[in-house]
Amino acid sequence: MIYLDANATTPVLPEVLEEMLPWLREGYANPSGSYAAAKLVRKAIEQARAQVAALIGAEPEEIIFTGCGTESVNTALHALDTLTGQGAAVVSSIEHSAVLRCVENLTRARELVPVDAGGRLDLVALSTALDGAAFVSIMAANNETGVIPPLLEVVELARARGVPIHTDAVQAAGKIALNVRELGVDLLSLSAHKFHGPKGVGALYVRRGLRFAPLLSGGGQESGRRSGTENTAGIVGMGAAASRVMRQLTPHPAAALRDAFEARVLAEISGVTINGDVTHRLPNTSHLSFDGCDAAGLLILLDESGVACSAGSACMTGKQRPSHVQLAMGIPEARAKTSLRISFSRLNTLEEALAGAAAVKKAVEKLRRVQGLGVGPVTVYSP
């Protein structure tokens, strides 16, 4: 298999797995215990906390371990909802469903900020929405297109109005440099399996001094901020992965692969559109539309050829529907249904990138022959 779906999840690095195994075998003690074996487990967790903190320029005590990125996001938004006064929850129209659905369940009003055709946040609309807002949550990078918003400007606007800000950095961490001190955010969400750590563990940065209300109550683990016995092996794996990916963030190893893949696709396939602002996006992500090709059909053909990737549309109640991200960008529904997301990891090779491009070409040509549809020219979004 040629795996080109790293934005969905990444393979665990072999060395990360090796660090996790002892804590699944002999290091099974409960870290809340007072005996020697438990203290060793606690020490391993605290080391991982420091490693995750280093990835984003935080202090170890500002990191809370959670069960996943979704829990981290929900915990952050629950805390902001609980501790802020009246006003709307301000989010962008292209946030991950972990943000959008959580905000939908709040009793307060929700304000959706639009994006432009490149998927970049409308700062004028945001500025208006922030007047009287309770809090704001803007992602650090879009999980579908890879587009990176002007987060520094977002924080500046929020700070000027005294509005606390959370950012969903699940897709950004390990792909671009993040520093919470430079960004100025109050809360930031992470997930280990997006940067070559294990599934089932996430983290939440909570700025020192920020009032906080836990989502989960119980035994008081994580300094009373997230109750529940810690997933030691998962946490150790998250720390190990964080330590490794931060060694090479600029340039990201996948950037050259993404560029080589796109160059081959654009040179050899007509009627291709690159969706999203290509000057502000993750180094590993390519979001493409193919005239005359249904994404579902392309995925079947690519799977048959041993290539794994994702459609640019979500499967809802058994029917292919365009994603809210593409619709928010003003992409016509017909074109949105032809989109694929290709995302590379640190473990992919140039040979895989070029073989993936060849497989896409073959699938597109076959599907166009079968469907008998015409195509247009190559298009690249430019702001």
Stockholm file with secondary structure:
# STOCKHOLM 1.0

chainA/1-383         MIYLDANATTPVLPEVLEEMLPWLREGYANPSGSYAAAKLVRKAIEQARAQVAALIGAEPEEIIFTGCGTESVNTALHALDTLTGQGAAVVSSIEHSAVLRCVENLTRARELVPVDAGGRLDLVALSTALDGAAFVSIMAANNETGVIPPLLEVVELARARGVPIHTDAVQAAGKIALNVRELGVDLLSLSAHKFHGPKGVGALYVRRGLRFAPLLSGGGQESGRRSGTENTAGIVGMGAAASRVMRQLTPHPAAALRDAFEARVLAEISGVTINGDVTHRLPNTSHLSFDGCDAAGLLILLDESGVACSAGSACMTGKQRPSHVQLAMGIPEARAKTSLRISFSRLNTLEEALAGAAAVKKAVEKLRRVQGLGVGPVTVYSP
#=GR chainA/1-383 SS CEECBTTTCCCCCHHHHHHHHHHHTTCCSCTTCSSHHHHHHHHHHHHHHHHHHHHHTCCGGGEEEESSHHHHHHHHHHHHHHHSCSSCEEEETTCCHHHHHHHHTSSSCEEEECBCTTSCBCHHHHHHHHTTCSEEECCSSCTTTCBCCCHHHHHHHHHHTTCCEEEECTTTBTTBCCCHHHHCCSEEEEEGGGGTSCSSCEEEEECTTCCCCCSSCSSCTGGGTSCSCCCHHHHHHHHHHHHHHTTSCSSCTTHHHHHHHHHHHHHHCSSEEECSCTTSBCTTEEEEEETTCCHHHHHHHHHHTTEECEESEEEETTEEEECHHHHHTTCCHHHHTTEEEEECCTTCCHHHHHHHHHHHHHHHHHHHHHHTCCCCCCEECCC
#=GC SS_cons         CEECBTTTCCCCCHHHHHHHHHHHTTCCSCTTCSSHHHHHHHHHHHHHHHHHHHHHTCCGGGEEEESSHHHHHHHHHHHHHHHSCSSCEEEETTCCHHHHHHHHTSSSCEEEECBCTTSCBCHHHHHHHHTTCSEEECCSSCTTTCBCCCHHHHHHHHHHTTCCEEEECTTTBTTBCCCHHHHCCSEEEEEGGGGTSCSSCEEEEECTTCCCCCSSCSSCTGGGTSCSCCCHHHHHHHHHHHHHHTTSCSSCTTHHHHHHHHHHHHHHCSSEEECSCTTSBCTTEEEEEETTCCHHHHHHHHHHTTEECEESEEEETTEEEECHHHHHTTCCHHHHTTEEEEECCTTCCHHHHHHHHHHHHHHHHHHHHHHTCCCCCCEECCC
//
